Amino acid sequence: MRFRQLLPDLAPVQASDLLGALRPGSRAPADRPHTAANFAASADGHATFAGRSRKLGDDGDREIFHGLREQVDAVLAGTETLRTERYGRIIPDAARRGRRVAAGLTAEPLACVVTRSGDVPTAIPLFGEPEARIVIFSAQAIGPIECAAQVEVVRLEPELPALTGALRHLRRDHDVRSLLCEGGPTLFGALLQEGLVDELFLTLAPKLTGGGHGPPLSTGDELAELVSMELRWLLERNDSLYLRYALSPAS
């Protein structure tokens, strides 16, 4: 799919070329995966409309969404995001799975779930996929999960901040070098609090919600200091803007 690149250079570009050159795993720190977040937002700052994030996206946003999934070792989401968006197979397209294998990745990313309550939406299609590999990080004990997917349950380590412990486990026990967070805003806010986000991919939709109860990109406690971002690219297609930011440590 072709986009118009506005920055760093004005040029027509293919999303597959840009995303295929990312190689996020090569930039992983020693003790955790390189972590990117991907969101869409309305022009007035909401991450959902009528309770769903996908209502803000378009075909360009979906191309980047699936293209990012194609590049990473694992995808991370909170239980409410899984439940609301009814997650299914992470890489449904056979051609994308083939390209991953040719690039030395597993056919599909590891699906990672974080829950504080232990309430996991096992009725969604993802858990019915026999080839899906899922790791559930929970602060509470979870009983056996009966489903077609391959599921591992990991009790979060109480001596570490929750997400720091989860990401260390992914790197140490699953060799996850690149991780894509797809939300929701509470999970993204928690990752920011623990200083675990390296990049943000943001689709700015040419749409207005007019208010409502849709959350912003991140929720939770305010950060102690602002986190600065550096714009790496800016794309445009059908009036939507697609931004890639690198995050700097809080200062």
C-alpha positions, 0 to 999 in steps of 0.5 A: 500500500502506497503512502505519501511520506512527508518527513524526513523526505517528501516521497511516495513510499510503500508501507511494507518497505518502511516496516520491513526495514525496522528490524526492532529486535536488533535494538533490544536492550540486554534485559527486555524486548525493544517495545513499541506501542501502536495506537489510533486517535481521533483529532480531538484526542480519544483512543476509541469511539463507541467503545472501539478503537477500530472505528478510528482507523482506515485501510492505511491504519490496518496496513500498518497494524498488520505490518507491525505485527509481521515484524515482532516476536510478540504482541502484548495486550490487556484483557479489556482490549482483548475482550472488546476487540475480540482478538483472533489469530495474530497473523491470519494471512498466510503470506505474512506468516510465510514472510516471517518464517523466511525472515527467521521469525516464528510463523506467528508472534507470541500473544502476551496478556497481562491481567491484575484480576485473573479474569481472562476472556478465554471465549474470544477467537484467539483462545480457539486457535490451535496454533496460537501461543499465549502467555498470560501474566497475572498478579492472581492465581489462575486455574487451568485454562481449557482451550485449543490454544497453547497457553502458559500462565506466569505469576508476576514476581512481587519483588519487581514492578509488574510489567518490568517482570513480565518483559524480563520473563519474555526476554529470558524464557522466550527470547522475545527481542521485539514486543508490540503493545496494542493497548489499552490505555491503562496498559500503555500508561503502566508501561510508560510509568515503568520506562519500558516504551521505546517507540510509538506508532500513532495514526491520527485520524481525520475524525472528531468524537465530539466528547464522550467517554473514550479514553486518551492514549494513556491513563493512570497516574501522571508521570513524574516527568514529561517523556520527550519524543523524536519524530522519525517519520510522518506519512499521509494517506487519505487525510490520515497522518501516520507518525513514528516516534522514538521515546526519550527517557524522562528528563 
